[in-house]
């Protein structure tokens, strides 16, 4: 008889704490239904290692091995004796669609405890579990490093924007303002239906809002839909390279990112698509402007007081945004493109480092110490040369302009 998560997980009593009671600072981590843990409490409800599942909106799973608290819209599960929680976390987090497919209902969808427990899973042998968890621990550490470095790069872009144009809402430099619909060829809403995702690479991608980050789409986490559904979802407009996706409701409201490649891709739910008129407005300028907190706060003035705020496409169309000369936007766009290249070089280095670590772990006994040192020297030399070239390019752009 095939096994399920029911064989490895033990549900715990639900919390009665509301999500709004979370603090910005506190002693213990406080988990809500969000995919990002950012709140705290000064008391804990659970004191054993656990998996925490968000139950409302979209799928999320967390692993915590220290005392913590949760809001009422979470399901907490401890491990049974034969379970390795970290392995289960990595498996579910890497196959989040397994959880997402369990969200049902009209309006705000929810997932049930029974659905989670019925997910099929067979725990590997202890030796295999140990190898898998160690490998994913390395990946997690490298991912954290990458996020920290990318945050610094993003801060450089924001600082450069302010230096050149000022705040997009305050408009201290008194640039001309125009409605967003005049700066774009089109602004269209997403289809109001849930995509039917598939594990098969059909060649037709669909963007969940969960993979939309500020000025970045996480293409490595993209999912696929059947061709007929793709054709239905692009009837209003087929997303093109240079278009901007903007999240308009939910936990990650008000985030803009550029579609940076030619591909067959459609919008999922809770988003809209802006296609800048590049004779007036460049994608790099518009995406960065729309990611300012001041921009989102201004847009939300029209929907203040709503329990579940969302941005209407009509409000975005008539929003007046500052519009500097396109010649200045071109200078800024060149700077952003150099930063993006630097991000790519960093990502390649960290990935190479991971491959090297895993290879040395598996085959290291057959390598002499001097060969191991040589491998690392070559990796570091290539990385440093690429980063040096990238920084020279960014520095040159700053000096020239």
C-alpha positions as CSV (number, residue, x, y, z in Angstrom):
1,X,0.0,0.0,0.0
2,X,1.5,3.4,-1.0
3,X,2.3,5.9,1.7
4,X,1.2,9.5,2.2
5,X,2.2,12.4,4.4
6,X,-0.3,11.0,6.9
7,X,2.4,8.3,7.7
8,X,5.0,11.0,8.6
9,X,3.2,14.0,10.0
10,X,1.1,14.7,13.1
11,X,-1.3,17.7,13.0
12,X,-1.3,20.0,16.0
13,X,-4.1,22.1,17.5
14,X,-4.7,25.3,15.6
15,X,-3.7,28.7,16.9
16,X,-6.3,31.3,17.8
17,X,-4.0,34.3,17.2
18,X,-5.0,36.6,14.3
19,X,-2.5,37.6,11.7
20,X,-2.9,41.3,12.5
21,X,-1.5,40.7,16.0
22,X,2.0,40.1,14.6
23,X,4.8,42.5,15.6
24,X,7.6,44.0,13.6
25,X,10.0,42.9,16.4
26,X,9.7,40.2,19.0
27,X,11.3,37.1,20.6
28,X,9.7,34.4,18.5
29,X,8.9,33.9,14.8
30,X,5.3,34.4,14.0
31,X,4.0,32.6,10.8
32,X,1.0,33.7,8.8
33,X,-0.4,32.3,5.5
34,X,2.2,34.4,3.7
35,X,5.1,32.7,1.9
36,X,7.4,35.2,3.7
37,X,7.9,35.1,7.5
38,X,8.3,38.7,8.6
39,X,6.4,39.0,11.9
40,X,7.1,38.1,15.5
41,X,5.5,37.6,18.9
42,X,6.8,37.7,22.4
43,X,5.3,34.3,23.3
44,X,5.3,30.9,21.5
45,X,2.7,28.3,20.9
46,X,4.8,25.4,19.5
47,X,8.1,24.2,20.8
48,X,9.1,21.3,18.5
49,X,10.5,21.2,15.0
50,X,7.5,21.5,12.6
51,X,6.1,22.2,9.2
52,X,3.8,25.2,8.9
53,X,1.3,25.4,6.1
54,X,-0.5,28.5,5.0
55,X,-4.2,27.8,4.4
56,X,-5.6,30.9,2.8
57,X,-4.9,32.5,-0.6
58,X,-1.9,30.7,-2.1
59,X,0.3,27.8,-1.1
60,X,3.1,28.2,1.4
61,X,5.2,25.9,3.6
62,X,7.8,26.7,6.2
63,X,10.1,24.7,8.4
64,X,11.0,25.8,11.9
65,X,13.2,24.1,14.5
66,X,12.9,26.6,17.3
67,X,9.9,27.8,19.4
68,X,7.4,29.8,17.3
69,X,3.8,31.0,17.0
70,X,1.4,31.1,14.1
71,X,-1.8,32.8,13.1
72,X,-5.1,31.0,12.9
73,X,-4.8,30.6,9.1
74,X,-2.0,28.1,9.5
75,X,-1.7,24.3,9.9
76,X,1.2,23.1,12.1
77,X,2.4,19.5,11.9
78,X,5.1,17.7,13.9
79,X,7.0,14.7,12.7
80,X,6.3,11.1,13.4
81,X,9.2,8.9,14.3
82,X,10.1,7.8,10.8
83,X,9.9,11.3,9.3
84,X,12.6,13.8,8.4
85,X,10.9,17.2,8.4
86,X,13.6,19.0,6.5
87,X,13.3,16.5,3.6
88,X,9.6,16.9,3.5
89,X,10.0,20.7,3.6
90,X,12.4,20.7,0.7
91,X,10.2,18.3,-1.3
92,X,7.0,20.3,-0.8
93,X,8.6,23.7,-1.3
94,X,10.2,22.5,-4.5
95,X,6.9,21.0,-5.7
96,X,4.6,23.8,-4.4
97,X,2.0,23.0,-7.1
98,X,1.1,19.9,-5.0
99,X,-0.2,22.2,-2.3
100,X,-1.6,24.8,-4.7
101,X,-3.8,22.3,-6.4
102,X,-5.5,21.7,-3.0
103,X,-6.8,25.3,-2.7
104,X,-10.5,25.2,-3.4
105,X,-13.6,27.4,-3.0
106,X,-15.0,30.7,-4.3
107,X,-13.4,34.0,-3.5
108,X,-10.4,33.5,-1.2
109,X,-9.5,29.8,-1.7
110,X,-8.3,27.5,1.2
111,X,-6.6,24.2,1.6
112,X,-7.6,21.5,4.1
113,X,-5.6,19.5,6.5
114,X,-7.0,16.3,5.0
115,X,-5.8,17.2,1.5
116,X,-2.2,17.8,2.8
117,X,-2.2,14.5,4.7
118,X,-3.3,12.6,1.6
119,X,-0.4,13.8,-0.6
120,X,1.5,10.6,-1.7
121,X,5.1,10.3,-0.4
122,X,7.5,7.5,0.3
123,X,10.4,8.3,2.6
124,X,13.8,7.2,1.2
125,X,16.4,5.3,3.2
126,X,18.3,7.2,5.9
127,X,21.5,7.4,3.9
128,X,19.6,8.9,0.9
129,X,17.7,11.3,3.1
130,X,21.0,12.6,4.6
131,X,22.6,13.2,1.2
132,X,19.5,15.0,-0.1
133,X,19.1,17.2,2.9
134,X,22.8,18.1,2.9
135,X,22.6,19.1,-0.8
136,X,19.6,21.2,-0.3
137,X,21.1,22.9,2.8
138,X,24.0,24.0,0.5
139,X,21.5,25.3,-2.0
140,X,19.6,27.2,0.7
141,X,22.8,28.8,2.0
142,X,23.8,29.9,-1.5
143,X,20.3,31.2,-2.2
144,X,20.5,33.3,1.0
145,X,23.8,34.7,-0.2
146,X,22.4,35.4,-3.6
147,X,19.3,37.2,-2.2
148,X,21.5,39.4,0.0
149,X,23.8,40.4,-2.9
150,X,20.8,41.0,-5.2
151,X,19.3,43.3,-2.5
152,X,22.5,45.4,-2.6
153,X,22.3,45.5,-6.4
154,X,18.6,46.6,-6.2
155,X,19.5,49.3,-3.7
156,X,22.0,50.6,-6.3
157,X,19.3,50.8,-8.9
158,X,16.9,52.6,-6.6
159,X,19.6,55.1,-5.5
160,X,20.4,55.8,-9.1
161,X,16.8,56.3,-9.9
162,X,16.4,58.9,-7.1
163,X,19.6,60.6,-8.1
164,X,18.4,61.0,-11.7
165,X,14.7,61.5,-11.4
166,X,13.7,61.8,-7.7
167,X,10.8,60.1,-6.0
168,X,8.1,59.1,-8.6
169,X,5.3,60.5,-6.5
170,X,6.8,63.6,-5.0
171,X,8.3,64.5,-8.3
172,X,10.7,67.0,-6.8
173,X,12.4,67.7,-10.1
174,X,9.0,68.8,-11.6
175,X,9.0,66.4,-14.6
176,X,6.1,66.5,-16.9
177,X,3.3,64.1,-15.9
178,X,1.0,62.0,-18.1
179,X,-1.6,59.2,-17.5
180,X,-0.1,55.8,-17.6
181,X,-2.4,54.8,-20.4
182,X,-0.7,57.5,-22.5
183,X,2.7,56.0,-21.6
184,X,1.7,52.5,-22.7
185,X,0.5,50.8,-25.9
186,X,-1.9,48.8,-23.7
187,X,-2.8,48.0,-20.1
188,X,-4.8,44.8,-19.7
189,X,-6.1,42.7,-16.8
190,X,-5.4,39.0,-16.3
191,X,-8.1,36.4,-17.1
192,X,-10.3,35.9,-14.1
193,X,-9.9,32.1,-14.0
194,X,-7.6,29.7,-12.2
195,X,-5.0,28.2,-14.6
196,X,-4.7,24.4,-14.8
197,X,-1.0,23.9,-14.2
198,X,0.7,20.7,-15.4
199,X,4.0,19.0,-14.6
200,X,4.7,18.6,-18.3
201,X,6.9,21.2,-20.1
202,X,4.3,22.1,-22.8
203,X,6.3,25.1,-24.0
204,X,3.5,27.4,-22.7
205,X,4.3,29.1,-19.5
206,X,2.1,30.8,-16.9
207,X,3.2,33.4,-14.3
208,X,2.0,33.0,-10.8
209,X,2.2,36.2,-8.7
210,X,4.4,34.3,-6.2
211,X,7.3,34.3,-8.6
212,X,7.0,38.0,-9.3
213,X,9.6,39.9,-7.3
214,X,10.6,43.6,-7.6
215,X,12.1,44.0,-11.1
216,X,12.5,40.3,-11.5
217,X,10.6,37.2,-12.5
218,X,11.8,33.9,-11.0
219,X,11.9,32.0,-14.3
220,X,13.4,28.9,-12.6
221,X,10.1,28.5,-10.8
222,X,7.8,28.9,-13.8
223,X,5.0,26.5,-14.4
224,X,3.3,25.3,-17.5
225,X,-0.3,25.1,-18.9
226,X,-1.8,23.3,-21.9
227,X,-1.7,25.0,-25.3
228,X,-5.4,25.5,-25.6
229,X,-5.6,27.2,-22.2
230,X,-2.6,29.4,-23.1
231,X,-4.4,30.6,-26.2
232,X,-7.4,31.5,-24.1
233,X,-5.3,33.4,-21.6
234,X,-3.6,35.6,-24.2
235,X,-6.7,36.7,-26.0
236,X,-6.5,40.2,-24.5
237,X,-2.8,40.5,-25.3
238,X,0.1,38.2,-25.7
239,X,2.8,39.2,-23.3
240,X,6.0,40.4,-25.1
241,X,9.6,41.0,-24.1
242,X,9.7,44.4,-22.5
243,X,6.1,44.2,-21.1
244,X,5.6,44.7,-17.3
245,X,3.6,42.4,-15.1
246,X,2.1,44.1,-12.0
247,X,0.5,42.2,-9.1
248,X,-2.8,43.8,-8.2
249,X,-4.1,41.9,-5.1
250,X,-3.2,39.4,-2.4
251,X,-0.2,39.1,-0.1
252,X,2.3,40.4,-2.7
253,X,0.3,43.4,-3.9
254,X,1.9,46.1,-6.0
255,X,5.1,44.5,-7.4
256,X,6.3,45.1,-10.9
257,X,8.7,43.1,-13.1
258,X,9.8,43.2,-16.7
259,X,9.3,40.2,-19.0
260,X,12.9,40.0,-20.1
261,X,12.8,37.3,-22.8
262,X,10.8,36.2,-25.9
263,X,8.7,33.2,-24.9
264,X,5.2,31.8,-24.9
265,X,3.9,33.1,-21.5
266,X,0.5,34.0,-20.1
267,X,-0.6,35.8,-16.9
268,X,-1.9,33.8,-14.0
269,X,-4.3,35.4,-11.6
270,X,-4.3,38.7,-9.6
271,X,-2.1,40.6,-12.1
272,X,-2.1,43.0,-15.0
273,X,0.1,43.6,-18.0
274,X,1.5,47.0,-19.1
275,X,3.1,47.4,-22.5
276,X,5.2,50.6,-22.4
277,X,5.3,52.8,-25.5
278,X,9.1,53.0,-25.8
279,X,9.0,56.2,-27.7
280,X,7.8,57.8,-24.4
281,X,8.5,55.4,-21.6
282,X,11.1,52.6,-21.1
283,X,10.3,49.4,-19.2
284,X,13.3,49.8,-16.8
285,X,12.1,53.3,-15.8
286,X,8.5,52.3,-15.4
287,X,9.1,49.0,-13.5
288,X,11.4,50.7,-11.0
289,X,9.0,53.6,-10.5
290,X,6.1,51.3,-9.8
291,X,8.1,49.4,-7.2
292,X,8.5,52.5,-5.0
293,X,6.5,52.3,-1.8
294,X,5.3,55.8,-2.5
295,X,3.8,54.7,-5.8
296,X,1.9,51.8,-4.2
297,X,0.6,54.0,-1.3
298,X,-0.7,56.6,-3.8
299,X,-2.5,54.0,-5.8
300,X,-4.0,52.4,-2.7
301,X,-5.6,55.7,-1.6
302,X,-8.5,54.8,-3.9
303,X,-9.1,51.5,-2.2
304,X,-8.3,52.4,1.5
305,X,-10.5,50.7,4.0
306,X,-10.9,47.5,2.1
307,X,-10.4,44.2,4.0
308,X,-8.7,42.7,1.0
309,X,-7.3,45.6,-1.0
310,X,-6.8,45.2,-4.8
311,X,-5.7,47.6,-7.5
312,X,-8.1,48.1,-10.4
313,X,-6.8,48.3,-13.9
314,X,-8.9,51.4,-14.5
315,X,-7.1,53.2,-11.7
316,X,-3.7,52.4,-13.1
317,X,-4.7,53.6,-16.6
318,X,-5.6,57.1,-15.3
319,X,-2.8,57.4,-12.8
320,X,-0.6,60.4,-13.6
321,X,3.1,59.5,-13.5
322,X,6.1,61.7,-14.0
323,X,7.7,61.2,-17.4
324,X,11.3,62.5,-17.8
325,X,12.8,62.7,-21.4
326,X,13.3,59.3,-23.0
327,X,17.0,60.2,-23.5
328,X,17.5,60.3,-19.7
329,X,15.5,57.1,-19.3
330,X,17.9,55.4,-21.8
331,X,20.9,56.3,-19.6
332,X,19.1,54.8,-16.6
333,X,18.1,51.7,-18.6
334,X,21.7,51.1,-19.6
335,X,22.7,51.2,-15.9
336,X,19.9,48.7,-15.0
337,X,21.1,46.3,-17.7
338,X,24.7,46.4,-16.4
339,X,23.4,45.6,-12.9
340,X,21.3,42.7,-14.3
341,X,24.5,41.3,-16.0
342,X,26.3,41.5,-12.6
343,X,23.4,39.6,-11.0
344,X,23.7,36.9,-13.7
345,X,27.5,36.6,-13.1
346,X,27.0,36.2,-9.4
347,X,24.3,33.6,-9.9
348,X,26.5,31.6,-12.2
349,X,29.4,31.7,-9.7
350,X,27.2,30.5,-6.8
351,X,25.8,27.7,-9.0
352,X,29.3,26.6,-10.0
353,X,30.3,26.7,-6.3
354,X,27.4,24.4,-5.5
355,X,28.3,21.9,-8.2
356,X,31.9,21.9,-7.0
357,X,30.9,21.3,-3.4
358,X,28.6,18.4,-4.3
359,X,31.2,16.9,-6.6
360,X,34.0,17.2,-4.0
361,X,31.6,15.6,-1.4
362,X,30.9,12.7,-3.7
363,X,34.2,12.2,-5.4
364,X,36.6,14.1,-3.2
365,X,38.5,11.1,-2.0
366,X,39.9,10.6,-5.5
367,X,41.2,14.2,-5.8
368,X,44.6,15.3,-4.4
369,X,44.4,18.4,-2.2
370,X,46.4,20.5,-4.7
371,X,43.7,19.6,-7.4
372,X,40.9,20.7,-5.1
373,X,42.7,24.0,-4.5
374,X,43.3,24.4,-8.3
375,X,39.6,23.9,-9.0
376,X,38.6,26.6,-6.5
377,X,41.3,29.0,-7.8
378,X,39.9,28.7,-11.3
379,X,36.4,29.3,-10.2
380,X,37.3,32.3,-8.1
381,X,39.5,33.8,-10.8
382,X,36.8,33.6,-13.4
383,X,34.2,35.0,-11.0
384,X,36.4,37.9,-9.9
385,X,37.3,38.8,-13.5
386,X,33.6,38.8,-14.6
387,X,32.6,40.8,-11.6
388,X,35.5,43.3,-12.2
389,X,34.4,43.8,-15.7
390,X,30.8,44.3,-14.6
391,X,31.8,46.8,-11.9
392,X,34.0,48.7,-14.4
393,X,31.0,48.9,-16.7
394,X,28.7,50.2,-14.0
395,X,31.4,52.7,-12.8
396,X,31.9,53.9,-16.4
397,X,28.2,54.6,-16.7
398,X,28.1,56.5,-13.4
399,X,31.1,58.6,-14.4
400,X,29.9,59.3,-17.9
401,X,26.5,60.5,-16.7
